[in-house]
Amino acid sequence: MTDFKRDVLEYVKLIPEGKLINFVAISDVVGGTAQSVGWVLSGLSAEECEGVPWHRVVAKDGYISALKLGEKGQLQKILLLEEGFEIVEDRVDIKQFLWSNDNQDDQNQSLF
């Protein structure tokens, strides 16, 4: 496994249930490009998908871009629906559910 792939997977593991992130936001943190992050996630084996909430990663506009991959995209759509996301025209509302890894607890503590 390359360092880049490991970094992408470790970051994706941090995405909490009920939240989404896009490929660009991941690449901003771990490096590479949005496209290279997409390649990593689209190339995961079934075994590698275990324990990694890869389905919470969508395009910048909320589009479920894995749908271009066939079965894997359909699986992502099912997982998102099971998690409670509404999907309209193969998109989720990324603005409403966008996750950032900013540590809110640290920010709140600095206010006191």
LUMFILUM-584791 format. One line per field, with one value per atom (N, C-alpha, C, O): x, y, z; atom name; residue number from 1. Coordinates in nm, 3 decimals. Each point is the difference from the previous one (the first is absolute). Layout:
REM residues N
xx: [X|...]
yy: [Y|...]
zz: [Z|...]
atom: [CA|...]
n: [NUM|...]
//
This chain:
REM residues 112
xx: [0.085|-0.085|0.090|0.096|-0.128|0.079|-0.034|-0.105|0.195|-0.025|-0.124|-0.079|0.063|-0.115|-0.130|-0.094|0.087|-0.120|-0.028|-0.114|0.217|-0.017|-0.055|-0.091|0.147|-0.045|-0.146|-0.077|0.038|-0.139|-0.091|-0.100|0.133|-0.086|-0.008|-0.107|0.217|-0.002|-0.087|-0.070|0.075|-0.084|-0.147|-0.086|0.056|-0.139|-0.059|-0.119|0.200|-0.047|-0.051|-0.077|0.119|-0.041|-0.139|-0.058|0.003|-0.128|-0.111|-0.023|-0.044|-0.103|-0.128|-0.027|-0.049|-0.128|-0.087|-0.002|-0.069|-0.089|0.068|-0.062|0.190|0.074|0.058|0.017|0.015|0.058|0.123|0.018|0.065|0.114|0.020|-0.047|0.116|0.025|0.148|0.085|-0.058|0.136|0.099|0.114|-0.158|0.087|0.044|0.117|-0.212|0.032|0.102|0.088|-0.099|0.097|0.137|0.102|-0.099|0.129|0.065|0.122|-0.203|0.055|0.075|0.094|-0.136|0.062|0.115|0.108|-0.130|0.101|0.094|0.101|-0.134|0.082|-0.062|-0.111|0.183|-0.052|-0.109|-0.012|-0.066|-0.111|-0.131|-0.001|-0.107|-0.131|-0.012|-0.055|0.107|-0.006|0.081|-0.045|0.161|0.081|-0.067|0.012|-0.081|-0.078|-0.110|-0.025|-0.042|-0.105|0.053|-0.066|0.184|0.060|0.025|-0.026|0.077|0.024|-0.129|-0.006|-0.098|-0.126|-0.070|-0.061|0.068|-0.067|0.071|-0.061|0.188|0.077|0.003|0.070|-0.144|0.002|-0.067|-0.103|0.165|-0.059|-0.111|-0.010|-0.071|-0.106|0.060|-0.056|0.168|0.068|0.048|-0.014|0.069|0.050|-0.115|0.019|-0.138|-0.115|-0.050|-0.064|0.094|-0.044|0.064|0.123|-0.202|0.051|0.038|0.048|-0.069|0.029|-0.130|-0.054|0.002|-0.127|0.017|-0.035|0.088|0.028|-0.125|0.008|-0.124|-0.126|-0.037|-0.088|0.153|-0.029|0.079|-0.005|0.077|0.079|-0.069|-0.021|-0.014|-0.071|0.070|0.095|-0.143|0.055|-0.035|-0.086|0.154|-0.017|-0.145|-0.042|-0.033|-0.140|-0.096|-0.122|0.176|-0.083|-0.033|-0.067|0.115|-0.027|0.071|0.115|-0.185|0.057|0.076|-0.053|0.177|0.077|0.034|0.031|-0.036|0.027|-0.108|0.019|-0.130|-0.104|0.054|-0.053|0.158|0.065|0.066|0.033|-0.012|0.070|-0.095|0.044|-0.173|-0.095|-0.036|-0.055|0.085|-0.042|0.051|-0.074|0.198|0.055|-0.079|-0.025|-0.011|-0.079|-0.139|-0.053|-0.007|-0.130|0.010|-0.089|0.199|0.022|0.014|-0.054|0.127|0.017|-0.137|-0.029|-0.052|-0.133|-0.083|-0.068|0.073|-0.074|0.050|-0.080|0.212|0.056|-0.038|-0.030|0.029|-0.040|-0.147|-0.037|-0.047|-0.143|-0.021|-0.081|0.151|-0.012|0.043|-0.050|0.144|0.048|-0.094|0.019|-0.118|-0.101|0.014|-0.074|0.166|0.015|-0.107|-0.031|-0.025|-0.095|0.081|0.094|-0.129|0.070|-0.099|-0.103|0.136|-0.082|0.086|0.103|-0.145|0.074|0.146|0.091|-0.070|0.133|0.093|0.122|-0.182|0.077|-0.052|-0.117|0.210|-0.036|0.028|0.077|-0.139|0.017|0.129|0.001|0.108|0.131|0.011|0.068|-0.133|0.008|-0.058|0.054|-0.163|-0.063|0.080|0.001|0.067|0.064|0.153|0.066|-0.010|0.145|0.073|-0.033|0.133|0.080|0.136|0.059|-0.013|0.135|0.066|-0.065|0.192|0.072|0.049|0.088|-0.144|0.037|-0.041|-0.110|0.194|-0.032|-0.081|0.055|-0.186|-0.091|0.026|-0.014|0.050|0.025|0.113|-0.008|0.116|0.112|-0.043|0.040|-0.121|-0.046|-0.090|0.012|-0.101|-0.089|0.075|-0.032|0.133|0.077|0.075|0.020|0.021|0.077|-0.089|0.052|-0.184|-0.090|-0.016|-0.050|0.091|-0.023|0.124|-0.003]
yy: [-0.118|0.118|0.124|0.008|0.086|0.123|0.089|-0.014|0.105|0.096|0.084|0.029|0.009|0.081|-0.076|0.055|-0.179|-0.080|-0.015|0.013|-0.040|-0.013|0.129|-0.003|0.117|0.130|0.026|0.049|-0.081|0.019|-0.085|0.049|-0.177|-0.090|0.040|-0.006|0.048|0.043|0.124|0.013|0.078|0.119|-0.034|0.050|-0.136|-0.038|-0.071|0.013|-0.087|-0.069|0.098|-0.038|0.163|0.101|0.058|0.062|-0.082|0.060|-0.063|-0.121|0.201|-0.056|-0.036|0.054|-0.144|-0.037|0.125|0.085|-0.076|0.114|0.121|0.105|-0.119|0.110|-0.046|-0.119|0.216|-0.026|0.088|0.100|-0.140|0.081|-0.020|-0.099|0.191|-0.015|-0.029|0.018|-0.063|-0.039|0.115|-0.020|0.141|0.118|0.025|0.026|-0.033|0.026|-0.101|0.035|-0.159|-0.101|0.030|-0.007|0.041|0.029|0.125|0.011|0.083|0.118|-0.036|0.069|-0.177|-0.041|-0.098|0.017|-0.118|-0.107|0.020|-0.069|0.163|0.022|-0.066|-0.053|0.058|-0.056|0.088|0.118|-0.178|0.071|-0.069|-0.111|0.180|-0.062|-0.128|-0.100|0.105|-0.117|-0.117|-0.115|0.143|-0.109|-0.059|-0.120|0.202|-0.052|-0.090|-0.107|0.149|-0.080|-0.134|-0.103|0.105|-0.125|-0.097|-0.119|0.172|-0.085|-0.065|-0.122|0.203|-0.053|-0.092|-0.099|0.130|-0.084|-0.134|-0.097|0.092|-0.123|-0.090|-0.101|0.137|-0.080|-0.136|-0.011|-0.091|-0.133|-0.006|0.088|-0.191|-0.018|-0.008|0.055|-0.121|-0.012|0.136|0.032|0.048|0.133|0.094|0.091|-0.114|0.085|-0.021|0.088|-0.204|-0.030|0.099|0.016|0.050|0.092|0.137|0.085|-0.062|0.131|0.053|-0.060|0.170|0.052|0.074|0.118|-0.188|0.057|0.056|0.091|-0.145|0.042|0.144|0.059|-0.003|0.137|0.104|0.119|-0.163|0.091|0.013|-0.099|0.223|0.028|0.116|0.059|-0.027|0.112|0.133|0.005|0.099|0.132|0.049|0.072|-0.111|0.042|-0.102|0.013|-0.115|-0.101|-0.119|-0.093|0.096|-0.109|-0.128|0.004|-0.114|-0.131|-0.049|-0.075|0.119|-0.026|-0.147|-0.041|-0.038|-0.144|-0.069|-0.115|0.181|-0.060|-0.032|-0.087|0.156|-0.027|-0.138|-0.053|-0.003|-0.128|-0.120|-0.114|0.140|-0.111|-0.047|0.076|-0.203|-0.061|0.075|0.017|0.028|0.071|0.129|0.036|0.032|0.122|-0.029|0.077|-0.186|-0.038|-0.034|0.032|-0.098|-0.031|0.128|0.010|0.087|0.127|0.066|0.052|-0.053|0.060|-0.070|0.066|-0.198|-0.077|0.035|0.021|-0.016|0.031|0.139|0.020|0.075|0.136|0.006|0.066|-0.135|-0.006|-0.066|0.048|-0.157|-0.069|0.088|-0.013|0.102|0.091|0.119|0.080|-0.068|0.104|0.120|0.098|-0.101|0.111|-0.006|-0.107|0.222|0.008|0.020|0.079|-0.152|0.010|0.047|-0.063|0.174|0.056|0.014|0.068|-0.132|0.003|-0.039|0.066|-0.173|-0.057|0.096|-0.009|0.100|0.094|0.001|-0.023|0.051|0.022|0.147|0.065|-0.015|0.141|0.016|-0.002|0.018|0.009|0.125|-0.003|0.110|0.123|-0.022|0.051|-0.125|-0.024|-0.096|0.014|-0.110|-0.106|0.002|-0.095|0.204|0.007|-0.009|0.069|-0.155|-0.021|0.066|-0.004|0.063|0.056|-0.060|-0.022|-0.004|-0.062|0.104|-0.029|0.150|0.099|-0.051|-0.054|0.069|-0.048|0.106|0.096|-0.114|0.098|0.013|0.109|-0.218|0.007|0.097|0.078|-0.084|0.091|0.145|0.088|-0.065|0.136|0.050|0.115|-0.200|0.040|0.027|0.095|-0.175|0.020|0.133|0.063|-0.022|0.125|0.121|0.109|-0.126|0.111|0.027|0.106|-0.200|0.015|0.050|0.017]
zz: [0.000|0.000|0.000|0.076|-0.161|-0.005|0.119|0.063|-0.034|0.109|-0.030|0.089|-0.216|-0.038|0.026|0.059|-0.102|0.022|0.150|0.044|0.033|0.145|0.059|0.083|-0.126|0.052|-0.036|0.083|-0.207|-0.041|0.086|0.052|-0.036|0.077|0.147|0.060|-0.003|0.141|0.017|0.100|-0.195|0.009|-0.018|0.073|-0.169|-0.025|0.123|0.027|0.045|0.121|0.106|0.088|-0.096|0.098|-0.025|0.088|-0.208|-0.036|0.086|-0.008|0.089|0.087|-0.077|-0.108|0.166|-0.058|-0.011|0.089|-0.201|-0.022|-0.061|-0.016|-0.018|-0.061|-0.132|-0.025|-0.061|-0.131|-0.019|0.068|-0.160|-0.039|-0.150|-0.056|-0.008|-0.143|-0.026|0.087|-0.207|-0.038|0.013|0.041|-0.076|0.008|0.144|0.026|0.067|0.141|0.053|0.079|-0.123|0.043|-0.059|0.069|-0.197|-0.063|0.060|0.003|0.044|0.066|0.127|0.039|0.026|0.126|-0.022|0.057|-0.141|-0.012|-0.119|-0.011|-0.078|-0.117|-0.122|0.006|-0.114|-0.124|-0.058|0.034|-0.121|-0.064|0.037|0.052|-0.079|0.023|-0.082|0.045|-0.166|-0.087|0.057|-0.007|0.064|0.056|0.125|0.025|0.052|0.113|-0.052|0.055|-0.161|-0.061|-0.050|0.014|-0.074|-0.048|0.115|-0.011|0.121|0.117|0.046|0.019|0.000|0.052|-0.099|0.041|-0.168|-0.100|-0.016|-0.045|0.082|-0.016|0.122|0.001|0.103|0.122|-0.023|-0.066|0.121|-0.004|0.106|0.086|-0.092|0.100|0.139|0.095|-0.082|0.130|0.050|0.118|-0.209|0.039|0.040|0.080|-0.136|0.032|0.143|0.057|0.000|0.136|0.098|0.001|0.078|0.100|-0.052|0.075|-0.205|-0.060|-0.060|-0.093|0.145|-0.052|-0.133|-0.012|-0.085|-0.132|-0.066|-0.083|0.120|-0.062|0.037|-0.063|0.164|0.043|-0.078|0.031|-0.132|-0.083|-0.135|-0.071|0.036|-0.125|-0.071|0.052|-0.170|-0.075|0.069|0.088|-0.130|0.061|-0.002|0.091|-0.193|-0.010|0.060|-0.015|0.083|0.063|-0.088|0.043|-0.168|-0.094|0.046|0.043|-0.054|0.034|-0.123|-0.082|0.072|-0.122|-0.019|-0.112|0.216|-0.013|-0.083|-0.041|0.015|-0.083|-0.139|-0.069|0.028|-0.128|0.000|-0.106|0.226|0.013|0.002|0.008|-0.015|-0.001|0.138|0.080|-0.050|0.126|0.123|0.098|-0.102|0.116|0.024|0.115|-0.220|0.013|0.055|0.081|-0.125|0.052|0.149|0.078|-0.040|0.141|0.081|0.110|-0.163|0.071|0.020|0.108|-0.210|0.009|0.107|0.079|-0.076|0.101|0.141|0.091|-0.074|0.132|0.046|0.118|-0.209|0.035|0.039|0.098|-0.173|0.034|0.135|0.081|-0.055|0.128|0.116|0.112|-0.139|0.104|0.019|0.092|-0.179|0.018|-0.092|0.016|-0.110|-0.092|-0.107|-0.053|0.021|-0.111|-0.128|-0.003|-0.099|-0.128|-0.105|-0.022|-0.043|-0.105|-0.124|0.001|-0.108|-0.127|0.021|-0.051|0.127|0.028|0.075|-0.012|0.089|0.080|0.144|0.026|0.065|0.140|0.031|-0.070|0.173|0.037|0.078|0.123|-0.194|0.065|0.086|0.103|-0.140|0.080|0.140|0.098|-0.090|0.129|0.087|0.123|-0.185|0.076|-0.009|0.040|-0.093|-0.018|0.133|0.096|-0.093|0.120|-0.018|-0.108|0.214|0.006|0.122|0.102|-0.111|0.112|0.100|0.080|-0.085|0.101|0.137|0.015|0.082|0.134|0.072|0.054|-0.053|0.062|0.150|0.055|0.012|0.144|0.032|0.095|-0.175|0.023|-0.021|0.075|-0.178|-0.029|0.113|0.042|0.007|0.108|0.128|0.071|-0.041|0.122|-0.004|0.104|-0.221|-0.008|0.028|0.024|-0.025|0.026|0.150|0.039|0.046|0.144|0.073|0.122]
atom: [N|CA|C|O|N|CA|C|O|N|CA|C|O|N|CA|C|O|N|CA|C|O|N|CA|C|O|N|CA|C|O|N|CA|C|O|N|CA|C|O|N|CA|C|O|N|CA|C|O|N|CA|C|O|N|CA|C|O|N|CA|C|O|N|CA|C|O|N|CA|C|O|N|CA|C|O|N|CA|C|O|N|CA|C|O|N|CA|C|O|N|CA|C|O|N|CA|C|O|N|CA|C|O|N|CA|C|O|N|CA|C|O|N|CA|C|O|N|CA|C|O|N|CA|C|O|N|CA|C|O|N|CA|C|O|N|CA|C|O|N|CA|C|O|N|CA|C|O|N|CA|C|O|N|CA|C|O|N|CA|C|O|N|CA|C|O|N|CA|C|O|N|CA|C|O|N|CA|C|O|N|CA|C|O|N|CA|C|O|N|CA|C|O|N|CA|C|O|N|CA|C|O|N|CA|C|O|N|CA|C|O|N|CA|C|O|N|CA|C|O|N|CA|C|O|N|CA|C|O|N|CA|C|O|N|CA|C|O|N|CA|C|O|N|CA|C|O|N|CA|C|O|N|CA|C|O|N|CA|C|O|N|CA|C|O|N|CA|C|O|N|CA|C|O|N|CA|C|O|N|CA|C|O|N|CA|C|O|N|CA|C|O|N|CA|C|O|N|CA|C|O|N|CA|C|O|N|CA|C|O|N|CA|C|O|N|CA|C|O|N|CA|C|O|N|CA|C|O|N|CA|C|O|N|CA|C|O|N|CA|C|O|N|CA|C|O|N|CA|C|O|N|CA|C|O|N|CA|C|O|N|CA|C|O|N|CA|C|O|N|CA|C|O|N|CA|C|O|N|CA|C|O|N|CA|C|O|N|CA|C|O|N|CA|C|O|N|CA|C|O|N|CA|C|O|N|CA|C|O|N|CA|C|O|N|CA|C|O|N|CA|C|O|N|CA|C|O|N|CA|C|O|N|CA|C|O|N|CA|C|O|N|CA|C|O|N|CA|C|O|N|CA|C|O|N|CA|C|O|N|CA|C|O|N|CA|C|O|N|CA|C|O|N|CA|C|O|N|CA|C|O|N|CA|C|O|N|CA|C|O|N|CA|C|O|N|CA|C|O|N|CA|C|O]
n: [1|1|1|1|2|2|2|2|3|3|3|3|4|4|4|4|5|5|5|5|6|6|6|6|7|7|7|7|8|8|8|8|9|9|9|9|10|10|10|10|11|11|11|11|12|12|12|12|13|13|13|13|14|14|14|14|15|15|15|15|16|16|16|16|17|17|17|17|18|18|18|18|19|19|19|19|20|20|20|20|21|21|21|21|22|22|22|22|23|23|23|23|24|24|24|24|25|25|25|25|26|26|26|26|27|27|27|27|28|28|28|28|29|29|29|29|30|30|30|30|31|31|31|31|32|32|32|32|33|33|33|33|34|34|34|34|35|35|35|35|36|36|36|36|37|37|37|37|38|38|38|38|39|39|39|39|40|40|40|40|41|41|41|41|42|42|42|42|43|43|43|43|44|44|44|44|45|45|45|45|46|46|46|46|47|47|47|47|48|48|48|48|49|49|49|49|50|50|50|50|51|51|51|51|52|52|52|52|53|53|53|53|54|54|54|54|55|55|55|55|56|56|56|56|57|57|57|57|58|58|58|58|59|59|59|59|60|60|60|60|61|61|61|61|62|62|62|62|63|63|63|63|64|64|64|64|65|65|65|65|66|66|66|66|67|67|67|67|68|68|68|68|69|69|69|69|70|70|70|70|71|71|71|71|72|72|72|72|73|73|73|73|74|74|74|74|75|75|75|75|76|76|76|76|77|77|77|77|78|78|78|78|79|79|79|79|80|80|80|80|81|81|81|81|82|82|82|82|83|83|83|83|84|84|84|84|85|85|85|85|86|86|86|86|87|87|87|87|88|88|88|88|89|89|89|89|90|90|90|90|91|91|91|91|92|92|92|92|93|93|93|93|94|94|94|94|95|95|95|95|96|96|96|96|97|97|97|97|98|98|98|98|99|99|99|99|100|100|100|100|101|101|101|101|102|102|102|102|103|103|103|103|104|104|104|104|105|105|105|105|106|106|106|106|107|107|107|107|108|108|108|108|109|109|109|109|110|110|110|110|111|111|111|111|112|112|112|112]
//
